[in-house]
Amino acid sequence: MSVLSPNSVFTSLQQAGPFSVSNNSLNAGRFSTQTREWIKTLQKDPNNITKYRALRSQIFEFLEVDNFEQIQSLIADKTLQEQRTERALRLLGNMFGIDGNLNEIKSRVDEYSRTADAVIHSLIGKILSPYVSHIEATNEIEVTNNPIELLLIMFNDNYYKKARFEARRKLILMTLAASIDQRERETGIESKFSTFLSFLNGYVWSPNLKIGELTPVYLHSKHQKEDYKCTDVNVLTPSQAKLIQPAQGQKLTLIKRRSFTVGDKKTPIYVSIRKKPPEAKVLKLLRKNQKNPAVAVDDELGLMAVLDSVSDVKAFQQHLTRSASKADSLMVLEDISDTLSERTHYRGKAVGSSDKTPMMKFFARLGGMRVEFIIHTNQSWLNYKYQQDVAHNEYEVKRIFDTGVIELLFPMDIFHLQHSKTRDEMIQFFRKQIET
């Protein structure tokens, strides 16, 4: 279900829906023309009436008011706002299971605010980098961390429509960040990430390597003109790479590799290990149209590996299983998908994914953890980086636009961003970066 659908869990942020931010804040008279028109729109879907009543009750309870008129009085009373802020922080602390005094709760809420800002900055910094002037946030909203202040801005006509929308958007993103933080504390993800790194260093990588020791090499690759698919790749030492001047349709890509040892054979492997940052998890919740991170975020811990050949990939998979046994844990592989063979094709379930993406993918359950593994050969990894319709940068653009997330966060009538045109331009932007 799209985040823009009528039954989306993010209806309150939809600018095309009944809860859209209008040119004037929601403080019109009870019998005004504006209010009557809004009620007619709301009544078109009984589900929206239920959502509205629930949302209104939450707002009134959070602000400790009985009606919208009292909200206007609260906007003008700074002393009363401070009192309501203390109460609101305690309510949030209990809601999200935050232990500690008021200052500790406030510090945690400030973190949620920074995560909300980081969500927008991550999009501005990459997917929408040429459109900063369209979508940069209002300064007053960026520096506001207090949820009471953000909520009051939504009802304050002294703030421009864009600022009032951004206040609402920030509150919703902060709520998602809080849910993610609660989930991470419940699952102990920080300690699990540390345990996973210790497992790799203690049992998987070659014992003669120092922690963090990497050997740099270059992949010299040739690519088809029509779609930039990799047709040939050679591994070069840095000294050999200095002698190469890549021609049109060629790439020289630096990777830094570790190694693992099976018997007497030492096999090089490039590894990228990641714990998904909070802002990435928030974006995933939006793409999946979910508010529950336990349902939508199943890849908190992940490892991507790149090896020279398919036989090395299979050897690494077996080595992982044996290494887990040495660490006194059974390792079970779940949701296995292996499309490195030319006879099979990847069937991506995610919006924007390509059937042309070969890889081995599985989840490994070991030591109380569930870790996502994505394993490539040099050739499939280079396609993952560079091939048309496969390259990860293109995939990121497609999934964030095609799921409706960009339109949800940056609606046309506020940010004047033509979404379909912008999507195509950004794909062309990344293609040009790759091929030139």
TIKOLSE-842564 format. One record per residue (C-alpha): residue number from 1; residue in one letter; y, z, x. Coordinates in Angstrom, 3 decimals. Layout:
ATOM    nr   rest         py         pz         px
ATOM   NUM      A          Y          Z          X
...
***
This chain:
ATOM    nr   rest         py         pz         px
ATOM     1      M      0.000      0.000      0.000
ATOM     2      S      3.415     -0.994      1.379
ATOM     3      V      6.109      1.626      1.917
ATOM     4      L      8.252     -0.578     -0.315
ATOM     5      S      5.853     -0.558     -3.283
ATOM     6      P      6.784      1.365     -6.478
ATOM     7      N      3.990      3.881     -5.818
ATOM     8      S      4.950      4.475     -2.197
ATOM     9      V      5.098      8.084     -1.012
ATOM    10      F      8.528      7.239      0.408
ATOM    11      T     10.151      6.256     -2.900
ATOM    12      S     13.071      8.605     -2.234
ATOM    13      L     14.081      6.492      0.781
ATOM    14      Q     13.772      3.079     -0.873
ATOM    15      Q     17.190      1.506     -1.189
ATOM    16      A     15.840     -0.937     -3.784
ATOM    17      G     14.404      1.871     -5.906
ATOM    18      P     15.769      4.395     -8.429
ATOM    19      F     16.797      6.875     -5.717
ATOM    20      S     18.953      4.439     -3.762
ATOM    21      V     22.155      5.619     -2.113
ATOM    22      S     25.096      4.264     -4.099
ATOM    23      N     28.710      3.696     -3.095
ATOM    24      N     29.525      7.074     -4.605
ATOM    25      S     27.443     10.230     -4.173
ATOM    26      L     25.384     11.599     -7.084
ATOM    27      N     28.144     13.742     -8.547
ATOM    28      A     29.167     11.565    -11.464
ATOM    29      G     29.677     13.186    -14.841
ATOM    30      R     26.664     13.839    -17.035
ATOM    31      F     27.754     11.238    -19.613
ATOM    32      S     29.440      8.765    -17.278
ATOM    33      T     28.572      5.060    -17.307
ATOM    34      Q     27.092      5.380    -13.805
ATOM    35      T     24.766      8.204    -14.904
ATOM    36      R     23.665      6.413    -18.089
ATOM    37      E     22.802      3.242    -16.149
ATOM    38      W     20.890      5.248    -13.571
ATOM    39      I     18.847      7.016    -16.279
ATOM    40      K     17.950      3.657    -17.844
ATOM    41      T     16.644      2.470    -14.457
ATOM    42      L     14.710      5.691    -13.925
ATOM    43      Q     13.015      5.490    -17.333
ATOM    44      K     11.473      2.107    -16.567
ATOM    45      D      8.693      3.954    -14.715
ATOM    46      P      7.504      7.346    -16.064
ATOM    47      N      6.183      8.168    -12.601
ATOM    48      N      9.726      8.023    -11.240
ATOM    49      I     10.858     10.590    -13.811
ATOM    50      T      8.183     12.980    -12.557
ATOM    51      K      9.200     12.293     -8.939
ATOM    52      Y     12.856     12.852     -9.786
ATOM    53      R     12.211     16.190    -11.475
ATOM    54      A     10.089     17.393     -8.556
ATOM    55      L     12.707     16.248     -6.030
ATOM    56      R     15.563     17.832     -7.999
ATOM    57      S     13.690     21.147     -8.195
ATOM    58      Q     13.063     21.098     -4.436
ATOM    59      I     16.717     20.379     -3.677
ATOM    60      F     18.018     23.072     -6.015
ATOM    61      E     15.559     25.640     -4.640
ATOM    62      F     16.333     24.759     -1.039
ATOM    63      L     20.100     24.982     -1.603
ATOM    64      E     19.702     27.970     -3.981
ATOM    65      V     21.705     26.335     -6.764
ATOM    66      D     21.082     25.684    -10.466
ATOM    67      N     22.876     22.366    -10.969
ATOM    68      F     24.717     19.557     -9.219
ATOM    69      E     28.129     21.112     -9.892
ATOM    70      Q     27.158     24.098     -7.748
ATOM    71      I     26.280     21.728     -4.916
ATOM    72      Q     29.903     20.583     -4.839
ATOM    73      S     31.038     24.211     -4.644
ATOM    74      L     28.612     24.812     -1.772
ATOM    75      I     29.998     21.821      0.132
ATOM    76      A     33.423     23.483      0.143
ATOM    77      D     32.182     26.955      1.150
ATOM    78      K     31.248     27.124      4.856
ATOM    79      T     30.445     30.840      4.778
ATOM    80      L     28.002     30.361      1.943
ATOM    81      Q     26.461     27.409      3.799
ATOM    82      E     25.684     29.685      6.767
ATOM    83      Q     23.933     32.173      4.478
ATOM    84      R     21.911     29.425      2.822
ATOM    85      T     21.012     28.047      6.254
ATOM    86      E     19.385     31.324      7.317
ATOM    87      R     17.366     31.411      4.105
ATOM    88      A     16.431     27.729      4.469
ATOM    89      L     15.166     28.256      8.028
ATOM    90      R     12.914     31.099      6.875
ATOM    91      L     11.572     28.926      4.054
ATOM    92      L     10.839     26.083      6.479
ATOM    93      G      9.240     28.482      8.956
ATOM    94      N      6.821     29.719      6.322
ATOM    95      M      6.187     26.237      4.953
ATOM    96      F      5.224     24.745      8.328
ATOM    97      G      3.580     27.858      9.769
ATOM    98      I      6.176     28.447     12.486
ATOM    99      D      5.789     31.878     14.056
ATOM   100      G      8.786     33.686     15.515
ATOM   101      N     12.253     34.933     14.706
ATOM   102      L     15.118     32.944     13.209
ATOM   103      N     16.241     31.562     16.583
ATOM   104      E     12.733     30.335     17.366
ATOM   105      I     12.465     28.653     13.992
ATOM   106      K     15.886     27.056     14.494
ATOM   107      S     14.788     25.795     17.914
ATOM   108      R     11.710     24.214     16.369
ATOM   109      V     13.785     22.575     13.600
ATOM   110      D     16.141     21.219     16.277
ATOM   111      E     13.083     19.609     17.889
ATOM   112      Y     12.261     17.926     14.589
ATOM   113      S     15.810     16.609     14.489
ATOM   114      R     15.475     15.194     17.989
ATOM   115      T     12.192     13.536     17.011
ATOM   116      A     13.873     11.980     13.955
ATOM   117      D     16.603     10.578     16.199
ATOM   118      A     13.965      9.394     18.702
ATOM   119      V     12.250      7.359     15.955
ATOM   120      I     15.436      5.353     15.417
ATOM   121      H     16.227      5.146     19.144
ATOM   122      S     12.697      3.850     19.910
ATOM   123      L     13.242      0.952     17.490
ATOM   124      I     16.757      0.263     18.732
ATOM   125      G     15.579      0.377     22.352
ATOM   126      K     12.856     -2.247     21.952
ATOM   127      I     11.947     -3.898     18.646
ATOM   128      L     15.583     -4.256     17.533
ATOM   129      S     17.401     -4.156     20.886
ATOM   130      P     19.589     -7.255     20.261
ATOM   131      Y     20.802     -5.779     16.955
ATOM   132      V     22.227     -2.455     18.139
ATOM   133      S     25.606     -3.173     16.574
ATOM   134      H     23.940     -3.563     13.166
ATOM   135      I     21.850     -0.409     13.172
ATOM   136      E     23.281      2.223     15.535
ATOM   137      A     23.482      5.595     13.811
ATOM   138      T     26.655      7.314     12.654
ATOM   139      N     27.742      9.859     15.285
ATOM   140      E     28.243     12.645     12.751
ATOM   141      I     24.649     12.311     11.552
ATOM   142      E     23.150     12.145     15.028
ATOM   143      V     24.755     15.443     16.070
ATOM   144      T     23.756     17.252     12.868
ATOM   145      N     20.458     19.153     13.108
ATOM   146      N     20.952     21.612     10.252
ATOM   147      P     18.863     20.532      7.220
ATOM   148      I     21.278     22.254      4.804
ATOM   149      E     24.207     20.299      6.238
ATOM   150      L     22.246     17.031      6.110
ATOM   151      L     21.276     17.654      2.500
ATOM   152      L     24.863     18.440      1.506
ATOM   153      I     26.110     15.267      3.210
ATOM   154      M     23.984     13.294      0.723
ATOM   155      F     26.168     14.697     -2.098
ATOM   156      N     29.497     14.580     -0.281
ATOM   157      D     31.802     11.694     -1.228
ATOM   158      N     33.830     12.240      1.921
ATOM   159      Y     30.980     10.552      3.772
ATOM   160      Y     30.531      6.794      3.717
ATOM   161      K     27.450      5.294      2.038
ATOM   162      K     25.793      4.484      5.388
ATOM   163      A     26.225      8.055      6.631
ATOM   164      R     24.790      9.488      3.409
ATOM   165      F     21.747      7.206      3.683
ATOM   166      E     21.240      8.172      7.332
ATOM   167      A     21.402     11.868      6.411
ATOM   168      R     18.621     11.311      3.852
ATOM   169      R     16.617      9.228      6.309
ATOM   170      K     16.940     11.884      8.999
ATOM   171      L     15.771     14.636      6.643
ATOM   172      I     12.671     12.660      5.671
ATOM   173      L     11.873     11.851      9.304
ATOM   174      M     12.370     15.523     10.217
ATOM   175      T      9.881     16.491      7.498
ATOM   176      L      7.316     14.076      8.926
ATOM   177      A      7.949     15.435     12.429
ATOM   178      A      7.390     18.975     11.131
ATOM   179      S      4.073     17.975      9.525
ATOM   180      I      2.969     16.392     12.793
ATOM   181      D      3.949     19.463     14.805
ATOM   182      Q      2.032     21.704     12.403
ATOM   183      R     -1.026     19.463     12.740
ATOM   184      E     -0.779     19.508     16.555
ATOM   185      R     -0.597     23.303     16.591
ATOM   186      E     -3.569     23.556     14.244
ATOM   187      T     -5.705     21.155     16.310
ATOM   188      G     -4.527     22.361     19.750
ATOM   189      I     -3.771     18.820     20.867
ATOM   190      E     -1.841     19.923     23.982
ATOM   191      S     -4.768     21.911     25.372
ATOM   192      K     -7.185     19.113     24.439
ATOM   193      F     -5.099     16.574     26.362
ATOM   194      S     -5.165     18.835     29.414
ATOM   195      T     -8.930     19.312     28.997
ATOM   196      F     -9.435     15.535     28.731
ATOM   197      L     -7.503     14.914     31.963
ATOM   198      S     -9.550     17.621     33.703
ATOM   199      F    -12.765     15.968     32.484
ATOM   200      L    -11.709     12.592     33.878
ATOM   201      N    -10.650     14.031     37.239
ATOM   202      G    -13.677     16.295     37.534
ATOM   203      Y    -16.493     14.050     36.336
ATOM   204      V    -15.452     10.420     35.797
ATOM   205      W    -13.345      9.192     38.716
ATOM   206      S    -14.787      8.793     42.204
ATOM   207      P    -15.059     12.237     43.853
ATOM   208      N    -13.438     11.083     47.086
ATOM   209      L    -10.173     10.239     45.241
ATOM   210      K     -7.295     12.679     45.193
ATOM   211      I     -5.849     13.463     41.768
ATOM   212      G     -3.431     10.695     40.864
ATOM   213      E     -4.503      8.444     43.771
ATOM   214      L     -4.050      4.768     42.874
ATOM   215      T     -4.633      1.481     44.698
ATOM   216      P     -2.152     -1.322     43.889
ATOM   217      V     -3.425     -4.873     43.348
ATOM   218      Y     -2.022     -7.988     41.703
ATOM   219      L     -3.623    -10.161     39.042
ATOM   220      H     -2.782    -13.810     39.682
ATOM   221      S     -3.433    -15.576     36.381
ATOM   222      K     -3.218    -19.091     34.957
ATOM   223      H     -2.346    -19.693     31.294
ATOM   224      Q     -2.694    -22.543     28.801
ATOM   225      K      0.564    -24.264     27.979
ATOM   226      E      0.070    -24.343     24.188
ATOM   227      D     -0.627    -20.632     23.562
ATOM   228      Y     -0.419    -18.950     26.984
ATOM   229      K     -4.071    -17.869     26.823
ATOM   230      C     -5.416    -16.780     30.220
ATOM   231      T     -7.842    -19.376     31.664
ATOM   232      D     -8.383    -17.916     35.123
ATOM   233      V     -7.541    -14.727     37.022
ATOM   234      N     -7.935    -13.569     40.612
ATOM   235      V     -7.408    -10.099     42.062
ATOM   236      L     -5.091    -10.088     45.106
ATOM   237      T     -4.062     -7.423     47.576
ATOM   238      P     -0.295     -6.795     47.941
ATOM   239      S     -0.281     -8.733     51.234
ATOM   240      Q     -2.045    -11.710     49.591
ATOM   241      A      0.345    -11.583     46.618
ATOM   242      K      3.357    -11.918     48.945
ATOM   243      L      2.149    -15.410     49.812
ATOM   244      I      2.019    -16.493     46.156
ATOM   245      Q      4.928    -18.080     44.322
ATOM   246      P      3.781    -18.330     40.669
ATOM   247      A      4.221    -21.814     39.221
ATOM   248      Q      4.919    -22.670     35.583
ATOM   249      G      2.113    -21.244     33.441
ATOM   250      Q      1.158    -18.636     36.035
ATOM   251      K      1.776    -14.879     36.191
ATOM   252      L      1.558    -12.292     38.958
ATOM   253      T      0.954     -8.872     37.394
ATOM   254      L      0.877     -5.585     39.316
ATOM   255      I     -1.691     -2.971     38.319
ATOM   256      K     -2.616      0.287     40.058
ATOM   257      R     -6.286      1.161     39.894
ATOM   258      R     -8.542      4.181     40.217
ATOM   259      S    -12.304      3.869     40.708
ATOM   260      F    -15.584      5.337     39.507
ATOM   261      T    -18.832      5.490     41.452
ATOM   262      V    -22.332      4.744     40.147
ATOM   263      G    -24.967      5.125     42.847
ATOM   264      D    -23.575      3.386     45.925
ATOM   265      K    -21.280      1.069     43.979
ATOM   266      K    -17.587      1.889     43.714
ATOM   267      T    -15.962      0.054     40.786
ATOM   268      P    -12.162     -0.326     40.488
ATOM   269      I    -10.564      0.400     37.115
ATOM   270      Y     -7.006      0.335     35.794
ATOM   271      V     -6.438      3.159     33.330
ATOM   272      S     -3.625      4.057     30.960
ATOM   273      I     -4.064      7.489     29.403
ATOM   274      R     -1.786      8.590     26.621
ATOM   275      K     -1.033     11.327     24.163
ATOM   276      K      0.855      9.642     21.340
ATOM   277      P      4.430     11.048     21.278
ATOM   278      P      5.807     12.555     18.023
ATOM   279      E      8.134      9.628     17.269
ATOM   280      A      5.205      7.184     17.527
ATOM   281      K      3.200      9.346     15.121
ATOM   282      V      6.108      9.386     12.670
ATOM   283      L      6.245      5.589     12.756
ATOM   284      K      2.495      5.434     12.179
ATOM   285      L      2.820      7.664      9.109
ATOM   286      L      5.481      5.290      7.792
ATOM   287      R      3.363      2.196      8.496
ATOM   288      K      0.337      3.786      6.817
ATOM   289      N      2.467      4.998      3.881
ATOM   290      Q      1.208      8.528      4.448
ATOM   291      K      2.787     11.953      4.828
ATOM   292      N     -0.404     13.660      5.990
ATOM   293      P     -0.999     13.204      9.749
ATOM   294      A     -4.597     14.443      9.377
ATOM   295      V     -5.316     11.265      7.367
ATOM   296      A     -3.158      8.649      9.107
ATOM   297      V     -3.107      9.636     12.806
ATOM   298      D     -6.658      9.472     14.164
ATOM   299      D     -5.804      8.307     17.700
ATOM   300      E     -3.778     11.198     19.112
ATOM   301      L     -5.681     10.994     22.411
ATOM   302      G     -6.360      7.605     23.912
ATOM   303      L     -7.453      5.792     27.040
ATOM   304      M     -7.130      2.101     27.808
ATOM   305      A     -9.177      0.769     30.711
ATOM   306      V     -9.211     -2.628     32.427
ATOM   307      L    -12.132     -3.774     34.586
ATOM   308      D    -13.006     -6.940     36.488
ATOM   309      S    -15.936     -8.077     34.324
ATOM   310      V    -17.971     -7.422     31.166
ATOM   311      S    -20.783     -5.984     33.309
ATOM   312      D    -18.288     -3.476     34.764
ATOM   313      V    -17.223     -2.577     31.215
ATOM   314      K    -20.818     -1.779     30.263
ATOM   315      A    -21.298      0.205     33.462
ATOM   316      F    -18.187      2.256     32.701
ATOM   317      Q    -19.389      2.995     29.166
ATOM   318      Q    -22.724      4.279     30.518
ATOM   319      H    -20.925      6.240     33.238
ATOM   320      L    -18.796      7.986     30.607
ATOM   321      T    -21.896      9.149     28.716
ATOM   322      R    -23.525     10.491     31.887
ATOM   323      S    -20.273     12.166     32.962
ATOM   324      A    -20.037     13.986     29.622
ATOM   325      S    -23.576     15.305     30.112
ATOM   326      K    -22.608     16.609     33.557
ATOM   327      A    -19.716     18.410     31.822
ATOM   328      D    -22.280     20.050     29.487
ATOM   329      S    -21.288     17.999     26.448
ATOM   330      L    -23.034     15.309     24.474
ATOM   331      M    -20.821     12.248     24.018
ATOM   332      V    -21.218     10.320     20.768
ATOM   333      L    -19.574      6.919     20.319
ATOM   334      E    -18.139      6.239     16.860
ATOM   335      D    -16.601      3.164     15.180
ATOM   336      I    -17.735      0.859     17.983
ATOM   337      S    -16.284     -2.654     18.066
ATOM   338      D    -17.166     -5.008     20.950
ATOM   339      T    -15.580     -8.459     20.863
ATOM   340      L    -15.420     -9.179     24.596
ATOM   341      S    -18.212    -11.708     24.086
ATOM   342      E    -17.118    -15.258     23.246
ATOM   343      R    -19.591    -15.199     20.325
ATOM   344      T    -17.756    -12.446     18.438
ATOM   345      H    -14.241    -12.120     17.105
ATOM   346      Y    -12.075     -9.104     16.501
ATOM   347      R    -11.336     -8.337     12.869
ATOM   348      G     -8.175     -6.289     12.954
ATOM   349      K     -7.593     -4.022      9.983
ATOM   350      A     -3.988     -3.194     10.874
ATOM   351      V     -1.114     -5.235      9.485
ATOM   352      G      0.064     -7.725     12.122
ATOM   353      S     -3.108     -7.624     14.234
ATOM   354      S     -4.690    -10.862     15.420
ATOM   355      D     -8.315    -12.051     15.186
ATOM   356      K     -7.849    -13.497     18.677
ATOM   357      T     -7.747    -10.076     20.353
ATOM   358      P    -10.972     -9.466     22.346
ATOM   359      M    -11.700     -5.887     23.437
ATOM   360      M    -14.225     -3.100     23.316
ATOM   361      K    -12.997     -0.281     21.119
ATOM   362      F    -14.627      2.997     20.140
ATOM   363      F    -13.960      6.667     19.565
ATOM   364      A    -15.759      9.123     21.850
ATOM   365      R    -16.492     12.599     20.542
ATOM   366      L    -17.006     15.064     23.395
ATOM   367      G    -15.978     18.565     24.432
ATOM   368      G    -14.411     19.303     21.043
ATOM   369      M    -12.224     16.178     21.252
ATOM   370      R    -12.185     12.742     19.635
ATOM   371      V    -10.689     10.188     22.021
ATOM   372      E     -9.929      6.524     21.326
ATOM   373      F    -11.102      4.160     24.078
ATOM   374      I     -9.882      0.569     24.352
ATOM   375      I    -11.544     -1.349     27.174
ATOM   376      H    -10.610     -4.782     28.497
ATOM   377      T    -11.599     -7.186     31.214
ATOM   378      N     -8.761     -8.484     33.399
ATOM   379      Q     -8.673    -11.683     31.345
ATOM   380      S     -8.656    -10.049     27.893
ATOM   381      W     -6.006     -7.545     29.039
ATOM   382      L     -3.737    -10.353     30.272
ATOM   383      N     -4.153    -12.015     26.869
ATOM   384      Y     -3.277     -8.675     25.269
ATOM   385      K     -0.052     -8.754     27.281
ATOM   386      Y      0.863    -12.430     27.229
ATOM   387      Q     -1.049    -14.681     24.768
ATOM   388      Q      0.774    -16.112     21.768
ATOM   389      D     -0.061    -14.240     18.523
ATOM   390      V     -1.980    -11.647     20.574
ATOM   391      A      0.596    -10.115     22.937
ATOM   392      H      1.215     -6.468     22.145
ATOM   393      N      4.995     -6.867     21.952
ATOM   394      E      4.543     -9.501     19.241
ATOM   395      Y      2.058     -7.278     17.432
ATOM   396      E      4.536     -4.391     17.451
ATOM   397      V      7.192     -6.607     15.874
ATOM   398      K      4.824     -7.918     13.190
ATOM   399      R      3.395     -4.566     12.157
ATOM   400      I      6.743     -2.775     11.935
ATOM   401      F      8.301     -5.591      9.873
ATOM   402      D      5.285     -6.649      7.788
ATOM   403      T      4.517     -3.084      6.660
ATOM   404      G      8.087     -2.812      5.332
ATOM   405      V      9.100     -0.007      7.698
ATOM   406      I     12.156     -1.810      9.078
ATOM   407      E     13.411     -2.606      5.585
ATOM   408      L     12.799      1.013      4.537
ATOM   409      L     14.707      2.479      7.501
ATOM   410      F     17.401     -0.214      7.732
ATOM   411      P     17.991     -1.612      4.213
ATOM   412      M     19.885     -4.892      3.988
ATOM   413      D     22.750     -3.681      1.791
ATOM   414      I     23.654     -0.942      4.292
ATOM   415      F     22.827     -2.397      7.717
ATOM   416      H     23.242     -6.132      6.925
ATOM   417      L     20.045     -6.989      8.777
ATOM   418      Q     18.209    -10.084      7.513
ATOM   419      H     14.676     -8.825      7.952
ATOM   420      S     12.575    -12.012      7.855
ATOM   421      K     15.005    -13.834     10.138
ATOM   422      T     15.204    -10.863     12.514
ATOM   423      R     11.392    -10.645     12.651
ATOM   424      D     11.047    -14.283     13.732
ATOM   425      E     13.909    -14.008     16.221
ATOM   426      M     12.363    -10.932     17.872
ATOM   427      I      8.985    -12.656     18.229
ATOM   428      Q     10.760    -15.593     19.891
ATOM   429      F     12.703    -13.112     22.051
ATOM   430      F      9.505    -11.553     23.418
ATOM   431      R      7.815    -14.954     23.844
ATOM   432      K     10.718    -16.087     25.984
ATOM   433      Q     10.504    -12.935     28.100
ATOM   434      I      6.788    -13.533     28.670
ATOM   435      E      6.841    -17.250     29.426
ATOM   436      T      9.919    -17.345     31.642
***
